[in-house]
Amino acid sequence: MSFLVAIVAMAVLLGAAAHTSLSVFLAAAGAISAWLLLFGAREGLARLRRR
């Protein structure tokens, strides 16, 4: 069931992305990528400190 919800959510997001301009899409993608990289780095540092 959760897989179906994930597929529907991805379809909604892709449909919304298809209706935006390329510059808005790239800016949003860059912001999300930066947030994910910072989050991953923070979690990696926290894991190293716990050892």
C-alpha positions in Angstrom: 0.0 0.0 0.0 2.8 2.4 0.9 4.4 1.7 -2.5 1.2 2.8 -4.3 1.1 6.0 -2.2 4.8 6.7 -3.1 4.0 6.2 -6.9 1.0 8.5 -6.7 3.0 11.2 -4.9 5.8 11.0 -7.4 3.3 11.3 -10.3 1.8 14.4 -8.6 5.2 16.0 -8.1 6.3 15.2 -11.7 3.1 16.6 -13.0 3.7 19.8 -11.1 7.3 20.0 -12.2 6.2 19.6 -15.8 4.1 22.8 -15.6 6.8 25.0 -14.1 9.5 26.8 -16.0 12.9 25.2 -16.3 14.6 27.9 -14.2 12.1 27.3 -11.3 12.5 23.6 -11.6 16.3 23.8 -11.6 16.3 26.2 -8.6 14.1 23.9 -6.7 16.1 20.8 -7.6 19.3 22.6 -6.6 17.8 23.6 -3.2 16.6 20.1 -2.5 20.0 18.6 -3.5 21.8 21.0 -1.3 19.5 20.2 1.6 20.0 16.5 1.1 23.8 16.9 0.9 23.9 19.0 4.1 21.6 16.5 5.9 23.7 13.6 4.8 26.9 15.3 6.0 25.4 16.2 9.3 24.2 12.6 9.9 27.6 11.2 8.9 29.4 13.5 11.3 26.9 12.6 14.1 27.5 8.9 13.4 31.3 9.4 13.6 31.0 11.3 16.9 28.9 8.5 18.5 31.7 5.9 17.9 
